[in-house]
Amino acid sequence: MSIVHLPVSASSDEISAALNEDGCVVVDRVVRPEVMDEVAQELRPFTEKTPLGADEFSGRRTRRTGGLIARSPKSRELVMNPTVIGAVGKMLGHATSFQLHLTQIISIGPGEPAQTIHRDQWAFDFFPFPRGYEVQCNTIWAMTDFTEENGATRVIPGSNRFDDKLRFTEADTEPAEMTKGSVLFYTGSIYHAGGANRSKEIRTGINITYNVSWLRQEENQYLSVPLEIARTLPVDLLRLMGYRLGAYALGYVDDTRDPIEVVRPDLARNGFRPVLENQESASFLKPQPPASNGKTD
């Protein structure tokens, strides 16, 4: 099965429909290639100092640079890109809210072998989530052209419907080839892996992932982004980073304070009222009128 490609004009419904069907989709040319160069320039002092992976899965010829929100103002635009946020909202809309799961530049060097094929949702201690219940939605932005030769991410379209803990080989996968500035969307349930880099160049992509807010984030945003930087960020980005209740009574501060108060005291709303007001599934927690005994006056 080939990987579906959609134009940047595709709607959130079209992107989420492809994800529900195949578990992956490429949206071409979401941003101009120059935007990728600007992000790379901002992060170069950090990517150059990032150590190579310590094991085969991380990649002994691969560098993984995180903390992008704190380190690169331009990368914040990618995190909040309307095309991405719209599609992720459709995919994870069954939960009260979704949050930023991780930000990472993945630089696969020449000679790196193919990664072990896996599901990203295995990070949650290999919990067997019900089939069809997606807990995360991933994006990889192409900072360089992605080709089969230079290690394009490899996926198995349709494997979001497969059983868990299966074993596959590179021959079972398809390379997500795409041009610089394009984005590969894929679910946490799809089997995939980084490809082998058989070229002489570094293949670089930005992995920005989102998950439902009742699960722990892979990258701890509260520690990755110093408080003095967090206080300068837009409110929508702060909430996406986790400065809000994840669901009823999840993530409050001390005396049931809204987490946003830590960085924006002017927006504080104590208690769990915000979730009760907006979460339909929590309606059973609201006081109910007395049951009628069937008598009339």
Phi, psi and chi 1 to 4 in degrees:
 res  aa     phi    psi   chi1   chi2   chi3   chi4
   1 MET       -  129.4 -177.1 -174.4  -61.8      -
   2 SER   -82.6  161.6   59.9      -      -      -
   3 ILE   -85.5  128.5  -59.3  168.3      -      -
   4 VAL   -71.8  137.2  171.5      -      -      -
   5 HIS  -114.4  134.6  -77.3 -116.0      -      -
   6 LEU  -121.7  152.4  -65.3  174.7      -      -
   7 PRO   -77.1  163.2   30.0  -36.4      -      -
   8 VAL   -63.8  -19.1   68.3      -      -      -
   9 SER   -77.0   -5.6   58.7      -      -      -
  10 ALA   -60.3  143.6      -      -      -      -
  11 SER   -80.8  166.0   67.4      -      -      -
  12 SER   -59.5  -37.9  -61.1      -      -      -
  13 ASP   -64.0  -40.2  -73.3  -28.2      -      -
  14 GLU   -67.6  -41.4  -69.5  173.0  -48.8      -
  15 ILE   -66.2  -46.0  -62.3  171.5      -      -
  16 SER   -67.1  -32.4   62.9      -      -      -
  17 ALA   -64.4  -42.4      -      -      -      -
  18 ALA   -64.7  -39.1      -      -      -      -
  19 LEU   -65.8  -42.1  -78.2  169.0      -      -
  20 ASN   -64.3  -34.4  -79.9  -45.2      -      -
  21 GLU   -78.7  -51.1 -179.6   66.0   23.6      -
  22 ASP  -109.3  -15.9  -62.9  -20.8      -      -
  23 GLY    82.6   -2.6      -      -      -      -
  24 CYS  -158.5  154.7   60.5      -      -      -
  25 VAL  -165.3  144.6   62.8      -      -      -
  26 VAL  -104.4  130.1  170.3      -      -      -
  27 VAL  -106.4  118.3  179.6      -      -      -
  28 ASP   -80.7  139.8  -67.5  -47.6      -      -
  29 ARG    51.5   55.1  -60.4  176.6  178.0   86.2
  30 VAL   -68.3  -36.7  177.1      -      -      -
  31 VAL  -132.4  163.8  -61.8      -      -      -
  32 ARG   -66.7  146.8  -65.5  175.7  -66.5  104.4
  33 PRO   -54.7  -31.7  -25.4   34.1      -      -
  34 GLU   -62.2  -28.9  -67.2   77.8   13.9      -
  35 VAL   -63.3  -39.6  173.2      -      -      -
  36 MET   -64.7  -36.6  -64.3  -71.3   94.6      -
  37 ASP   -65.9  -37.9  -65.7  -25.6      -      -
  38 GLU   -65.4  -42.0  -67.5  169.1   10.2      -
  39 VAL   -63.9  -44.2  174.7      -      -      -
  40 ALA   -60.0  -39.4      -      -      -      -
  41 GLN   -64.5  -44.3  179.4   63.9   29.7      -
  42 GLU   -62.0  -35.1  -72.3 -177.7  -20.6      -
  43 LEU   -96.8   -3.5  -71.7  165.2      -      -
  44 ARG   -55.4  -41.3 -173.0  162.3  -70.8  115.4
  45 PRO   -59.4  -26.0  -23.4   34.6      -      -
  46 PHE   -91.5  -41.6  -55.3  100.4      -      -
  47 THR   -64.3  -34.7   54.3      -      -      -
  48 GLU   -68.7  -23.7  -69.6  178.2  -13.2      -
  49 LYS   -99.0   -6.0  -65.7  179.7 -179.7  178.8
  50 THR   -69.6  128.9  -59.1      -      -      -
  51 PRO   -71.7  158.0   26.2  -34.0      -      -
  52 LEU   -69.7  159.8  -65.8  168.7      -      -
  53 GLY   -59.5  149.5      -      -      -      -
  54 ALA   -92.8   -4.2      -      -      -      -
  55 ASP  -148.5  175.2   53.2   54.7      -      -
  56 GLU   -66.7  -35.9  -77.0   72.3   19.6      -
  57 PHE   -68.6  -44.4 -173.6   81.2      -      -
  58 SER   -69.4  -28.1  -63.2      -      -      -
  59 GLY    98.3  111.3      -      -      -      -
  60 ARG   -74.4   -8.4  -63.5 -171.1 -176.4  -82.1
  61 ARG  -118.7   21.9  -63.9  177.7  178.0   86.0
  62 THR  -123.0  138.6  -63.9      -      -      -
  63 ARG  -111.2  136.6  -58.1 -179.2 -166.9  -84.6
  64 ARG  -123.5  107.9  -61.7  173.3 -176.7  -89.8
  65 THR  -107.5  118.1  -53.4      -      -      -
  66 GLY  -107.3 -161.7      -      -      -      -
  67 GLY    63.6   36.2      -      -      -      -
  68 LEU   -67.5  -33.2  -56.6 -168.0      -      -
  69 ILE   -63.3  -42.2  -72.7  178.8      -      -
  70 ALA   -72.8  -31.0      -      -      -      -
  71 ARG   -96.2  -18.8  -66.6  169.6  164.7  177.1
  72 SER  -142.9  102.5  165.1      -      -      -
  73 PRO   -56.2  -35.5  -28.3   37.1      -      -
  74 LYS   -66.7  -31.8 -161.8   69.5 -179.6  177.9
  75 SER   -67.7  -24.2   71.0      -      -      -
  76 ARG   -62.5  -31.3  -59.5  167.3 -163.9  166.4
  77 GLU   -66.1  -34.1  -62.0  176.3   15.9      -
  78 LEU   -70.4  -42.3  -55.2 -176.5      -      -
  79 VAL   -57.6  -39.4  170.8      -      -      -
  80 MET  -101.1   13.7  -61.6  -62.8  -67.1      -
  81 ASN   -54.8  128.2  179.9  -87.7      -      -
  82 PRO   -59.2  -37.8  -24.5   34.1      -      -
  83 THR   -61.6  -42.7  -62.6      -      -      -
  84 VAL   -70.2  -50.7  170.8      -      -      -
  85 ILE   -61.6  -37.6  -66.6  -62.8      -      -
  86 GLY   -63.9  -44.7      -      -      -      -
  87 ALA   -68.9  -41.9      -      -      -      -
  88 VAL   -63.2  -40.9  172.3      -      -      -
  89 GLY   -59.4  -36.0      -      -      -      -
  90 LYS   -69.2  -42.0  -69.2  -73.8 -176.1 -179.7
  91 MET   -69.7  -37.1  -78.9  -57.7  -59.8      -
  92 LEU  -109.8   16.9  -56.9 -178.9      -      -
  93 GLY   -68.5   -7.9      -      -      -      -
  94 HIS   -74.6  -14.1   47.5  -89.8      -      -
  95 ALA   -98.3  164.4      -      -      -      -
  96 THR   -56.1  -42.1  -61.0      -      -      -
  97 SER  -160.2  167.8   63.3      -      -      -
  98 PHE  -122.6  164.6   63.7   90.8      -      -
  99 GLN  -140.8  168.7   63.4 -171.4   -7.9      -
 100 LEU   -73.7  125.9 -172.7   60.7      -      -
 101 HIS   -94.9  -44.4 -171.6   39.5      -      -
 102 LEU  -163.9  157.1   67.4   89.1      -      -
 103 THR  -132.1  131.0   63.5      -      -      -
 104 GLN  -162.9  132.5 -173.6  179.3   80.7      -
 105 ILE   -88.9  128.2  -73.9 -174.6      -      -
 106 ILE  -112.1  114.2  -57.3  176.0      -      -
 107 SER  -112.2  104.1  -55.8      -      -      -
 108 ILE   -92.1  116.8  -61.0  179.1      -      -
 109 GLY   -83.0  162.9      -      -      -      -
 110 PRO   -56.5  138.9  -24.5   35.2      -      -
 111 GLY    87.6   -2.7      -      -      -      -
 112 GLU   -71.8  125.6 -178.5   70.2   86.8      -
 113 PRO   -73.7  167.8   26.1  -32.9      -      -
 114 ALA   -63.6  143.6      -      -      -      -
 115 GLN   -77.0  157.2 -171.3 -176.6   36.0      -
 116 THR   -63.0  134.1  -58.7      -      -      -
 117 ILE   -73.0  133.3  -62.1  166.6      -      -
 118 HIS  -154.6  175.5   61.4  -77.2      -      -
 119 ARG  -111.1  134.1  -78.0  174.3  157.2  166.5
 120 ASP   -66.5  -27.1  -82.7   -8.2      -      -
 121 GLN   -71.6   -5.8   66.2 -172.7   32.9      -
 122 TRP   -65.0  -16.3  -72.7  -11.5      -      -
 123 ALA   -59.8  -24.0      -      -      -      -
 124 PHE   -85.9   53.6  -60.5  111.0      -      -
 125 ASP    57.4   30.5 -149.6   19.0      -      -
 126 PHE    58.9   28.9  -66.8   90.0      -      -
 127 PHE   -65.0  133.8 -178.7   81.0      -      -
 128 PRO   -82.3   84.7   29.9  -34.5      -      -
 129 PHE   -63.4  147.6  -65.5  104.1      -      -
 130 PRO   -58.5  140.3  -22.2   33.1      -      -
 131 ARG   -60.8  131.1 -174.6  178.9  -60.2  176.8
 132 GLY    94.5  -11.7      -      -      -      -
 133 TYR   -98.0  103.1 -173.2   88.4      -      -
 134 GLU   -87.3  133.2  -62.9  -65.2  -13.6      -
 135 VAL  -109.7   -8.7  -64.9      -      -      -
 136 GLN  -152.8  154.7   69.4 -177.1   88.9      -
 137 CYS  -132.8  124.2 -174.1      -      -      -
 138 ASN  -108.5  151.9  -50.2  -28.6      -      -
 139 THR  -132.5  143.5   64.5      -      -      -
 140 ILE  -125.7  116.8  -68.2 -174.2      -      -
 141 TRP   -88.8  130.6  -64.4   74.7      -      -
 142 ALA   -78.7  108.1      -      -      -      -
 143 MET   -82.0  -23.4  -65.4 -171.6   77.0      -
 144 THR  -129.3  163.4   57.5      -      -      -
 145 ASP   -56.7  138.9  -70.8  -16.4      -      -
 146 PHE  -100.2  120.5  -85.8   36.1      -      -
 147 THR  -127.4  163.3   67.2      -      -      -
 148 GLU   -62.0  -35.9 -177.4  168.7   13.9      -
 149 GLU   -68.6  -37.5 -176.9 -176.5   16.9      -
 150 ASN   -94.8    8.4   72.4   10.2      -      -
 151 GLY   101.5   30.7      -      -      -      -
 152 ALA   -51.8  142.6      -      -      -      -
 153 THR   -53.4  135.6  -56.9      -      -      -
 154 ARG  -109.1  136.0  -55.8 -170.4   69.1   93.2
 155 VAL  -132.8  162.1  -62.6      -      -      -
 156 ILE  -114.8   94.0  -56.0  178.0      -      -
 157 PRO   -55.7  135.1  -25.5   36.3      -      -
 158 GLY    89.5   -8.4      -      -      -      -
 159 SER   -75.1   -4.6   61.2      -      -      -
 160 ASN   -64.7  -13.7   49.7  -43.7      -      -
 161 ARG  -104.7    4.9  -62.4 -173.4  -63.7  -85.3
 162 PHE   -81.0  166.1  -70.4    5.1      -      -
 163 ASP   -66.2  165.1  -70.5  -22.5      -      -
 164 ASP   -86.7  158.1 -155.7   21.7      -      -
 165 LYS    58.9   39.3  -62.1 -178.1 -178.8  178.9
 166 LEU   -87.9  161.0  -60.3  179.3      -      -
 167 ARG  -111.5  135.9  -61.4  -80.6 -172.7  175.7
 168 PHE  -137.0  165.4  -64.4   97.9      -      -
 169 THR  -115.2  168.7   66.8      -      -      -
 170 GLU   -56.3  -32.9 -175.8  178.4    2.0      -
 171 ALA   -65.5  -19.3      -      -      -      -
 172 ASP   -81.9   -8.4  -61.5  -47.9      -      -
 173 THR  -107.1  167.2   64.0      -      -      -
 174 GLU  -120.5  138.9  -66.7  -71.2  -25.5      -
 175 PRO   -77.9  134.5   29.0  -34.5      -      -
 176 ALA   -87.0   75.6      -      -      -      -
 177 GLU   -73.2  136.2  -63.9 -172.6  -58.2      -
 178 MET  -162.8  159.7   55.7 -178.4  174.0      -
 179 THR   -87.2  159.5   57.8      -      -      -
 180 LYS   -54.4  129.1 -173.7  175.3  179.3  177.8
 181 GLY    95.5   -5.5      -      -      -      -
 182 SER   -88.7  167.7  -59.9      -      -      -
 183 VAL  -133.1  130.8 -179.7      -      -      -
 184 LEU   -94.2  119.8  167.9   66.5      -      -
 185 PHE   -95.9  139.0  -70.2   78.0      -      -
 186 TYR  -155.3  151.2   61.7  102.8      -      -
 187 THR   -85.0  165.0   64.7      -      -      -
 188 GLY   -69.6  -13.0      -      -      -      -
 189 SER   -96.9   -5.0   60.9      -      -      -
 190 ILE   -85.0  141.2 -164.9  171.3      -      -
 191 TYR   -77.8  130.5  -74.5   92.5      -      -
 192 HIS  -159.9  176.9   72.5  -72.9      -      -
 193 ALA  -171.6  159.4      -      -      -      -
 194 GLY   -69.7  139.2      -      -      -      -
 195 GLY   -81.2  166.8      -      -      -      -
 196 ALA   -75.8  133.3      -      -      -      -
 197 ASN   -92.5  101.5 -171.5  -13.6      -      -
 198 ARG   -99.6   10.8  -58.8 -179.0  176.7   92.9
 199 SER   -97.3 -174.1   74.4      -      -      -
 200 LYS  -105.1    8.9  -63.7 -179.5  179.6  179.7
 201 GLU  -117.8  161.1  -59.3  176.7  -10.5      -
 202 ILE   -84.9  128.8  -62.5  173.7      -      -
 203 ARG   -93.7  120.1 -170.8 -127.5   74.9  179.1
 204 THR  -121.3  132.5  -53.6      -      -      -
 205 GLY  -140.0  156.1      -      -      -      -
 206 ILE  -106.0  115.1  -57.4 -179.9      -      -
 207 ASN   -93.3  111.0 -173.6 -166.4      -      -
 208 ILE  -120.7  119.8  -59.7  174.4      -      -
 209 THR  -124.6  148.5  -63.8      -      -      -
 210 TYR  -126.4  146.1  -50.0   81.5      -      -
 211 ASN  -140.4  167.1   69.8  -27.1      -      -
 212 VAL   -66.0  144.8  -66.4      -      -      -
 213 SER   -74.5   -6.0  -63.6      -      -      -
 214 TRP   -90.9    2.3   54.1  -92.2      -      -
 215 LEU  -107.7  156.1  -74.8  170.1      -      -
 216 ARG   -70.9  146.4 -173.4  170.5 -175.5  176.1
 217 GLN   -77.5  145.1  -64.6  157.4  -59.0      -
 218 GLU   -70.1  -44.3 -171.3  166.0  -30.0      -
 219 GLU  -101.5  122.1 -179.8 -175.8   35.5      -
 220 ASN   -72.7  100.2 -170.7  -42.6      -      -
 221 GLN   -68.0  -29.7  -63.0  -59.3  -38.4      -
 222 TYR   -67.0  -31.4  -44.9  107.7      -      -
 223 LEU   -95.8  -28.0  -61.7  179.6      -      -
 224 SER   -71.7  -29.0  -65.3      -      -      -
 225 VAL  -112.9  106.4 -177.3      -      -      -
 226 PRO   -56.4  148.3  -24.4   34.4      -      -
 227 LEU   -58.3  -36.3 -165.6   55.1      -      -
 228 GLU   -65.9  -28.7   59.4  -90.7   22.3      -
 229 ILE   -79.9  -41.2  -66.2  178.3      -      -
 230 ALA   -55.8  -37.2      -      -      -      -
 231 ARG   -67.0  -13.5  -71.2 -167.1  171.3  110.0
 232 THR   -97.2   -4.1   70.0      -      -      -
 233 LEU   -88.8  154.8  -60.4  177.2      -      -
 234 PRO   -61.4  149.5  -20.4   31.7      -      -
 235 VAL   -61.3  -41.2  172.6      -      -      -
 236 ASP   -60.8  -38.7  -73.1  -12.0      -      -
 237 LEU   -69.2  -40.3  178.0   54.1      -      -
 238 LEU   -59.1  -45.3  -72.1  171.0      -      -
 239 ARG   -64.1  -39.0  -66.5 -166.9 -174.3  -79.4
 240 LEU   -64.9  -33.3 -174.5   65.5      -      -
 241 MET   -70.6  -16.3  -71.7  164.7   55.2      -
 242 GLY   123.5    3.2      -      -      -      -
 243 TYR   -83.2   62.9  -73.7   98.3      -      -
 244 ARG  -168.2  168.2   66.5  175.4  166.6 -164.9
 245 LEU   -70.9  133.2  -64.9  179.7      -      -
 246 GLY   -78.4  -27.1      -      -      -      -
 247 ALA  -169.3 -172.1      -      -      -      -
 248 TYR   -59.3  121.8 -174.3   82.0      -      -
 249 ALA    67.2   16.8      -      -      -      -
 250 LEU  -105.7  115.1  -73.2 -176.0      -      -
 251 GLY    96.1   13.9      -      -      -      -
 252 TYR   -72.5  166.5   66.7   84.1      -      -
 253 VAL  -111.3  132.5  178.8      -      -      -
 254 ASP    33.0 -105.5   49.2   57.5      -      -
 255 ASP   -83.3   54.0  -55.6  -34.3      -      -
 256 THR    57.9   35.7   71.6      -      -      -
 257 ARG   -78.0  147.5  -72.7 -169.5  -63.0  146.9
 258 ASP   -64.9  129.5 -173.4  -27.7      -      -
 259 PRO   -56.7  -27.2  -23.5   33.1      -      -
 260 ILE   -62.4  -21.6 -160.4   69.7      -      -
 261 GLU   -63.5  -25.6 -176.7  178.2   -8.0      -
 262 VAL   -61.7  -37.4  174.3      -      -      -
 263 VAL  -108.2  -24.5  -74.6      -      -      -
 264 ARG  -135.8   81.6  -74.4  -70.2  -57.9  -87.0
 265 PRO   -56.4  -26.8  -24.4   34.5      -      -
 266 ASP   -70.2  -14.4   56.7  -53.7      -      -
 267 LEU  -104.2   10.0  -62.1  176.2      -      -
 268 ALA   -63.2  138.9      -      -      -      -
 269 ARG  -140.4   95.7  -63.6 -175.8   67.7 -172.5
 270 ASN   -65.1  154.9  -71.6   -3.3      -      -
 271 GLY    83.6 -177.1      -      -      -      -
 272 PHE   -99.8   10.9  -52.6  139.6      -      -
 273 ARG   -54.5  -41.0 -172.1  174.9   71.0 -113.0
 274 PRO   -56.0  -38.2  -27.0   36.0      -      -
 275 VAL   -73.7  -41.5  174.6      -      -      -
 276 LEU   -60.7  -34.1  -75.7  174.7      -      -
 277 GLU   -74.4  -27.0  -69.1  173.4   -8.8      -
 278 ASN  -115.6  -14.2  -62.5  -60.4      -      -
 279 GLN  -102.4  108.2 -177.8 -174.6   -2.7      -
 280 GLU   -61.8  -36.2 -176.8  178.0  -10.1      -
 281 SER   -68.2  -15.7   60.2      -      -      -
 282 ALA   -95.0    8.8      -      -      -      -
 283 SER   -62.1  -26.4   60.3      -      -      -
 284 PHE   -69.2  -13.0   71.3   92.4      -      -
 285 LEU   -83.4  -11.7  -63.7  174.2      -      -
 286 LYS   -80.6  150.1  -61.4  178.5 -178.1  179.0
 287 PRO   -58.5  137.9  -22.7   33.8      -      -
 288 GLN  -106.3  148.5  -59.7  -63.2  -48.3      -
 289 PRO   -65.8  151.6   23.5  -34.2      -      -
 290 PRO   -56.5  141.2  -20.5   32.3      -      -
 291 ALA   -67.8  140.0      -      -      -      -
 292 SER   -74.9  139.9  172.7      -      -      -
 293 ASN   -91.2    6.3   57.7   12.3      -      -
 294 GLY    85.7   -4.8      -      -      -      -
 295 LYS   -92.7  150.3  -65.1 -178.8  179.8 -179.9
 296 THR  -124.1  148.5   57.6      -      -      -
 297 ASP   -78.0      -  -65.6  -29.3      -      -
